[in-house]
């Protein structure tokens, strides 16, 4: 899978799934370009990986600002990019009438607009190269009709899964060697919970398991990657019940997540 002097680019790489992606791809011999807002954390990860012989460049950037996305694409366009992982994103939980509008708009900027811009930028680079892997980190929320009490988050992840599936079909029709897929996990034990102000009703999987499973399935060129059997069953069963009932069930589950 790896090309000589090939880089793996990971956004949201300072913790959780992003940091685990970095460890796995460093072990596979990739040089890394890691992006996040928290430079101190990026430095700690970079120092550990450099001791293992990995070339590791870090970029402190708030990708909710498109100007920073533009700078990132300009920077990586001068290199061979073997893998691009769109992992940066966050969520929020609460009733729509009571939730923070500014936080939601920032979520849309990062989860949707930034991901869209970076996906297109990475795809153009890889199309010129004739190879590459793009992995967009979505959520099982993106496979469900709607998510009351996490309405904006579910909507952003639906965008990610829809965009990814559409682009994957376009690549297939042109016989492109460029891969694109989306990771759609259920609960993962990361800092997401604190940022989104939720407590999951279901036990979460580890970031390490999630990242490693995603890379394994990416190599097999799976377009939609769902890490656990329980979540696969939940998504499959949802296809056979009416959407209003499905949304009502999701609403009941979401209410359990709201922290008092």
Steps between C-alpha positions, in 0.01 A plus 500: 500500500778744587686686227858615548524839677126497551330707769193434710310815593276488808279782624383506860815304586564628852295236685255212474453326167726748320796425727443126452494542123839670531648212702373236259617675183839582653539129573426432133783731394311810399639846561234709670347844474287555810254787538306619804428812706701385804866535410624376838331165452619471143856557619474219755369255239760614248787456746394143579469407133827665401680277753368205297651643181189666357527834323223696666394852408243682709270786403303698757180610328132562560348330198158653559654796316512426126809718462690245711363213291625679189846538653509131591412385148759738353760357737435132431458546123879510475532146642393145422192442712421133546229539763282792608283451809233761575463437871447851641148560628281529807141466618249650741199367684180673607159617387519704178323803653745506790830412329776754434456638146859620469632158605274335242615732222862432592417129488362540148810694398728220624296182446362601159670796332857417602457130425351580160785735409770261620338197334492680165852631541642159594303331221647734237853438628449124493333508159813664361719244676287209381463347847405573859260431786254749649323402821229728635410446865122518520288317758226241523288816539559559130318176417185587697215718362520763777617546857275703728697666783814481287330638191788703356764235564293227329436732206873573457589131505223418250670750269834324545364154419296625203793695352738208546271244339434729203868573437584130537256420221650769278847355558370153418344615173825657383702193609701715736762347727411760761299359791253690718306357793338609823541366851164477682559384857256502789625617841880528531671579831652839413475865607202529263271428799616806694490736202153377399376506862376140483528172681451198274234243587706229328855399588748659263782331311861607543651758261776250422256229390300750296804639317656162429173352374450803276845467344450126444167561323644792306760264355212277390342808338177486700303817437296504824689370802304411816732357768268293725248224436250663738504823302485315167187318621343824626555673166373198304187459712429869453453446129198277562295725730315821413711817519263679744525204739876478453540871580280461808720213624813707438343792686441279804866386494631853453316632805693252712827661389427851621699576812314664780 
